């Protein structure tokens, strides 16, 4: 794997939509609050309010995966200082196009998103309409609403980003892989600006029943990462977006830089469609490759944002792998899925936003739901917020199909 060594990659903007909160401030606050037991965790459509950014027609003809991505991308681009803002406007524009600040080369501005199954909510709805009311009432927009690349296409159209607009579907590693692919575009000179992240909503009746029947869904509704009593994941929807820029250009325009992306890795277990490789060997290899890509050693990592799904096999495999990669340094580990639930293809991107905020606030969020740590898991996992001196961070994502992804983030300054 070619190292990220050509151009340094800066994260200059963040945006997020989760069941616990829409927007960065609400999301960060939610990570320190007790989560109610819910097997399925949905975004509040009233708080999402995509129609403040999209015309009624565009919002109506977009699946929630696209609406969430637009809201998160708008927040991230505003945060990066890259949107033209009308000082006299009291509400955001509902135009389906938004203007970036002068000086942006739109031909070198790209999108790199991950998703699990795209607009499966729309697909489920339209299948019901076909069965109950006939083919004439099926929406003519169903295909562009359902296609997995719809969110990336919508972002490129809204902001006039004419570079690559790519979509990666690697199950629960998709958000992480989307960010990694975007970082490589910047590092290798393919693009100067990338809107990168993930968006996912797999919360149809069929999908939820499938999770339950494979015994992955928590019966109690509590997500308890690394707890001895964990009984499965809480299914969720979300979107997380990062704005990536070439570091020197970001410095030159006076942008606030949350962190840099110094290393990425993606591998496959080649073992089983749902179960991780025994003893977390695939996860271990991915973490080591990401560290090598960053030119760092295990002792350099001060914090790990874990995949931490609250499922028995995944938590055990990840913790075993982390213990082998970090046998002496014992970095502080957290999983935010006790609050957010598992948003599948968006999870890694949401967690990347959490890393940026962890660095900003110099605080590691607690692992909500963890009461009695599994005696077989020998990691430093705080159950309360912990003050933290920012240092290099590793973020992990592992998905069905045996997909593994890791990112190395480094604070600036």
Secondary structure, DSSP 8 states (H G I E B T S, - for coil): ---S-SS-EEEEEEEEEETTEESHHHHHHHTTS-----SEE---HHHH-GGGTS-HHHHHTS-HHHHHHHHHHHHHHHHTT-B---TT-SS----S---B-TT--GGGEEEEEE-SSSSHHHHHHHHHHHHHH-GGGS-TTHHHHHSTTHHHHHHHHHHT--S-EEEE--GGGHHHHHHHHHHHHHHTTS-SEEEEEEEEE---HHHHHHHHHTT-B-SSS---TTBTT---B-EEEEEEEEEEEEHHHHHHTT----EEEEEEEEEE--S-SSS--GGGHHHHHHHHHHHHHHT--GGGEEEEE----S-HHHHHHHHHHHHHHTTTT--EEE-THHHH-B-GGGHHHHHHHHHHHHHHHTEE---TT-SSB-TT--SEE-SS-EE----EEEEEEEETTTEEEEEEEEE--
